[in-house]
């Protein structure tokens, strides 16, 4: 338990403050409520987690400002992966403005909901690349949220911007429920060959059969990621509260430990803290 220190991926939302249209589907009813910082801190502490990365939910700069303020008042949230419009001409100024506000020193990365973009090569657009260059110049990471068919663009972009640290969320959502490894596994290995890319061991339970998944179902995907990135570039993330569609926080953390039980103590320390600290330059 002592090895589990950093949760590199969780969310919060307050339905009284901001609507979450993505929660409208009936399958998302179990998480259609407010999730507050205090609730996260309690479930994380019970699982042996003491620090975390709070990740954007909406493409909304005001949400990012709110998350930074949450982090400023939190002993748990060590960093925020926020949002800014990468295609806008003033990305550098927008990032500077976020850093000048409350909790601005907790901004550690930027993310966009690339999985929702119709263009599978959205990451390769000239305006997006300019925005990503500004993210690198600001000393921030970029979280890659993609489906497997969007990985080729992520690979090209990681190669084109070696000065930027990328963190792949949720293993790029492989088809765990279907039990298929290819072509996802080959693309993941190609992305992992770029030394500026990290990966999150997160989001697997909701890509599996949510009501009946087992650790054995997850293992081929977790092992592929571990073999590709190594423990130095693989980090645990709960994806709470989205994970609640398939498992409790405790069960997600327990599954991650089972999936990494072959690692040494030093390697486990990387997956459950060290990799996140290095990628996001955390002050732990």
C-alpha positions in Angstrom: 0.0 0.0 0.0 2.8 2.4 0.8 4.0 2.2 -2.8 0.7 3.6 -4.1 1.3 7.3 -3.9 0.2 9.2 -7.1 -3.0 8.8 -9.0 -2.1 10.4 -12.3 -5.6 10.7 -13.7 -8.9 11.7 -12.1 -11.7 14.1 -12.6 -14.2 16.2 -10.6 -17.4 18.0 -11.6 -20.1 20.0 -10.0 -23.4 19.8 -11.8 -24.7 22.8 -9.9 -21.9 24.9 -11.3 -21.6 23.6 -14.9 -23.6 21.3 -17.1 -22.0 18.1 -18.3 -23.8 17.3 -21.6 -21.7 14.1 -22.1 -23.4 12.6 -19.1 -26.8 12.6 -20.7 -26.8 9.0 -22.0 -28.7 6.4 -19.9 -25.5 4.3 -19.6 -23.9 7.2 -17.7 -26.6 7.6 -15.1 -24.5 6.1 -12.3 -22.1 9.0 -12.5 -24.6 11.8 -13.3 -24.0 13.6 -10.0 -21.5 16.0 -8.4 -18.1 14.6 -7.5 -16.3 16.9 -5.0 -12.6 17.2 -4.0 -13.4 15.9 -0.5 -14.9 12.7 -1.9 -11.9 12.0 -4.1 -9.5 12.7 -1.2 -11.3 10.1 1.0 -11.5 7.3 -1.6 -7.9 7.9 -2.6 -6.6 7.9 0.9 -8.4 4.6 1.6 -6.5 3.1 -1.3 -3.1 4.4 -0.2 -2.9 7.4 -2.6 -1.8 10.7 -1.2 -1.2 12.9 -4.3 -3.0 13.2 -7.7 -3.3 14.8 -11.1 -6.7 16.5 -11.7 -7.5 16.3 -15.4 -9.9 18.5 -17.5 -13.3 17.2 -18.4 -14.6 19.9 -20.8 -12.9 22.0 -23.4 -13.5 25.0 -21.2 -10.8 27.4 -19.9 -13.1 28.5 -17.0 -13.2 24.9 -15.8 -9.4 24.9 -15.8 -9.3 28.0 -13.7 -11.6 26.4 -11.3 -9.5 23.2 -11.1 -6.4 25.3 -10.4 -8.2 27.0 -7.5 -9.2 23.6 -6.2 -5.6 22.5 -6.4 -4.4 25.6 -4.6 -6.5 24.7 -1.6 -5.8 20.9 -1.7 -3.2 18.8 0.0 -3.9 16.0 -2.5 -4.1 17.6 -6.0 -0.4 18.1 -6.9 -1.1 19.2 -10.5 -3.8 20.0 -13.0 -3.9 19.0 -16.7 -6.1 21.8 -18.1 -7.4 23.0 -21.4 -6.7 25.9 -23.7 -7.6 26.3 -27.4 -4.5 25.0 -29.1 -5.7 26.4 -32.5 -6.0 30.0 -31.3 -3.2 32.5 -32.1 -2.5 33.4 -28.5 -1.8 30.1 -26.8 1.3 31.4 -25.0 -0.6 34.3 -23.6 -3.5 32.1 -22.6 -1.2 29.7 -20.7 0.6 32.6 -19.0 -2.8 34.0 -17.9 -3.8 30.6 -16.4 -0.5 30.6 -14.5 -1.1 34.0 -13.1 -4.4 33.1 -11.5 -5.1 31.3 -8.3 -3.3 27.9 -8.2 -1.5 28.7 -11.5 1.7 27.1 -10.2 -0.2 23.7 -10.2 -0.7 23.8 -14.0 1.3 20.9 -15.3 -0.2 20.0 -18.6 -2.8 20.6 -21.3 -5.3 18.2 -22.9 -7.9 18.4 -25.7 -10.6 15.8 -26.3 -9.0 14.6 -29.5 -11.1 11.4 -29.4 -14.0 13.6 -30.3 -12.4 15.1 -33.4 -13.8 13.9 -36.7 -10.4 14.4 -38.4 -8.1 11.4 -37.4 -5.1 13.6 -38.2 -6.2 16.6 -36.0 -2.9 16.4 -34.1 -1.0 17.0 -37.4 -2.8 20.2 -38.3 -0.4 23.2 -38.5 -2.4 25.3 -36.1 -2.5 22.5 -33.5 1.2 21.9 -33.9 1.8 25.7 -33.3 -0.2 25.4 -30.1 1.6 22.3 -29.0 4.9 24.1 -29.5 3.7 26.8 -27.2 2.8 24.2 -24.6 6.4 22.9 -24.8 7.8 26.4 -24.5 5.8 26.9 -21.4 7.4 23.7 -19.9 4.1 21.8 -19.7 3.1 18.3 -20.8 0.5 17.4 -23.3 -2.0 14.6 -22.5 -3.0 12.6 -25.6 -6.6 11.4 -25.5 -7.2 9.3 -28.6 -8.8 6.2 -29.9 -6.5 3.6 -31.6 -7.3 4.8 -35.1 -5.9 8.2 -34.1 -2.5 6.8 -32.9 -0.7 7.3 -36.2 -1.2 11.0 -35.9 0.0 10.9 -32.3 3.1 9.1 -33.4 3.9 11.6 -36.1 3.3 14.5 -33.7 5.5 13.0 -31.0 8.3 12.7 -33.5 7.8 16.2 -34.9 7.9 17.8 -31.4 10.7 16.0 -29.5 10.9 18.9 -27.1 7.4 18.3 -25.8 6.6 15.6 -23.2 3.5 13.6 -24.2 1.4 11.5 -21.8 -0.9 8.9 -23.5 -4.2 8.6 -21.6 -6.0 5.3 -21.1 -3.6 3.3 -23.4 -5.5 5.0 -26.2 -8.6 3.0 -25.3 -7.9 -0.4 -26.8 -10.8 -2.7 -27.6 -10.6 -4.8 -24.4 -14.2 -5.9 -24.5 -13.6 -7.4 -27.9 -10.4 -9.0 -26.9 -8.5 -7.7 -29.9 -4.8 -6.6 -29.6 -4.0 -5.5 -33.2 -3.6 -3.1 -34.7 -3.6 -1.2 -31.4 -0.5 -3.0 -30.0 1.7 -2.4 -32.9 0.8 1.3 -33.0 1.3 1.6 -29.2 4.8 0.1 -29.5 5.6 2.6 -32.3 4.5 5.5 -30.1 6.5 4.1 -27.1 9.6 4.1 -29.2 9.6 7.9 -29.0 11.4 8.8 -25.7 9.3 11.9 -25.0 6.1 9.8 -24.5 4.8 8.4 -21.3 1.6 6.3 -20.8 -1.1 6.0 -18.2 -2.2 2.6 -16.9 -5.8 3.9 -16.7 -9.2 3.6 -18.2 -9.1 -0.1 -18.8 -12.1 -1.2 -16.7 -14.5 0.9 -18.7 -13.1 -0.4 -22.1 -13.6 -4.0 -20.8 -17.0 -5.6 -20.3 -18.0 -3.3 -17.5 -20.2 -5.7 -15.6 -18.0 -8.8 -15.8 -14.4 -7.8 -16.4 -11.5 -9.7 -14.7 -7.9 -8.8 -14.2 -7.1 -11.5 -16.8 -9.1 -9.6 -19.4 -6.9 -6.5 -18.7 -3.6 -8.2 -18.5 -2.6 -8.5 -22.2 -3.2 -4.8 -22.6 -1.4 -3.8 -19.4 1.5 -6.1 -20.3 1.8 -4.7 -23.8 2.0 -1.2 -22.4 4.5 -2.2 -19.7 6.7 -4.0 -22.2 6.5 -1.0 -24.6 7.1 1.9 -22.2 8.8 0.2 -19.2 7.9 1.1 -15.6 9.9 4.4 -15.9 7.3 5.8 -18.4 4.1 4.1 -17.2 2.0 5.7 -14.5 -1.1 4.6 -12.6 -4.3 6.5 -13.0 -7.7 5.7 -11.7 -9.9 7.6 -14.1 -12.3 8.2 -11.1 -15.2 8.8 -11.1 -15.6 7.5 -14.7 -14.2 4.2 -13.5 -17.3 3.8 -11.2 -19.2 2.6 -14.2 -17.2 -0.6 -13.9 -15.4 -0.7 -10.6 -14.9 1.1 -7.3 -11.7 3.2 -6.7 -10.3 0.5 -4.4 -10.9 -2.2 -7.1 -9.2 -0.2 -9.8 -6.2 0.4 -7.6 -6.1 -3.2 -6.6 -6.3 -4.3 -10.2 -3.3 -2.1 -11.1 -1.3 -3.7 -8.3 -2.2 -7.1 -9.6 -1.2 -6.2 -13.1 2.2 -5.0 -11.9 2.9 -7.6 -9.3 5.9 -9.0 -11.2 7.8 -5.7 -10.8 10.5 -5.0 -8.3 9.9 -2.5 -5.5 11.9 0.2 -7.4 9.9 -0.4 -10.5 6.6 -0.2 -8.6 7.7 3.1 -7.2 8.0 4.4 -10.7 4.5 3.2 -11.8 2.8 4.5 -8.7 4.6 7.8 -8.4 8.0 8.3 -10.0 6.9 8.3 -13.6 4.1 10.9 -12.9 6.5 13.0 -10.9 9.0 13.2 -13.7 6.6 13.7 -16.6 4.6 16.4 -14.8 7.6 17.9 -12.9 5.7 17.5 -9.6 6.9 18.9 -6.3 6.1 16.0 -4.0 
